[in-house]
Amino acid sequence: MLDLGTVIESQLIASGDAASANLEMLHPYYHFHGFAGDQASDDSVFYDKSGINHAVRGANLSVSQLWTTVPGYASTIDPAPSLADSVLRIPAINFDYSGGEKLIVWMLGKWTPEGSDTGMIGDGYNTLPGQRGWQIRVMASGKLQPVLRGATSGFGGVLISTPFNGTLRDFGVVLDGQAKKYCVWVDGAVDPFFSSAYLTFSNGADFDTRSTNTVNIGSVTPAPGDTTGIATSIRACVILRLPASYPVPTLASMTVVFKQLRANPGKLLLASAF
């Protein structure tokens, strides 16, 4: 007798559909998959649909602020004096760029730039021990910049696209610690800065990004936080960490995945996605 699940998976793969709600076929290297469209306005946390790495509220972010600031989105508040912990915090991912791991981050939401470049998601904010890691920065220009913090700092190039302008946009970032390369997608397309290829990150420098800090949304500093941060309205957030032995996905496969996530941001990725 044919196994119906196997037949359906084969059909999905053949049709290029890399997403499924079947938990038995989830991608094994998920860290977080949050989708605000599945949540109630009195939920206390931003749930991880892929597991149990739920994003918890900082001490200064109320349930009402999380869900009613922008209905249909999980929102954080710009940190302020005495209200610095107004962000979301996901359990530590401990991404090992130096060890060859790969990090994939995709987000759908609304962001308005600050007057200066500001870390919006990540766990690294300085080069001192205990403060190292990775972050994705909202530049004052409205552009996106990945940043790695080891004993020194590395910065991605300046994109052509401007994803942060206060309207609903999506972006994807892949950091390849094995090849020391990266790529950025905006609205389902590889940013023209990359000319359809992964580019070397920060001249191929190595960065020890291992960290026990939480992955933070709305800031990149752990609790109790500080006043460096940005208001965010998140429709969906997806994070995966691939081991060093796992090949980096092709640009073509990631383009398909990011387009599918934009069309159905609450649908979980299959192991066969990449």
PyMOL commands that set and color helices and strands:
alter all, ss='L'
color gray80, all
select helices_A, chain A and resi 4-15+23-25+36-38+63-68+192-194+202-204+251-263+271-273
alter helices_A, ss='H'
color red, helices_A
select strands_A, chain A and resi 30-35+56-57+74-76+88-90+102-111+118-122+133-138+144-149+153-155+169-176+181-186+189-190+199-200+215-217+232-242
alter strands_A, ss='S'
color yellow, strands_A
deselect
rebuild
show_as cartoon
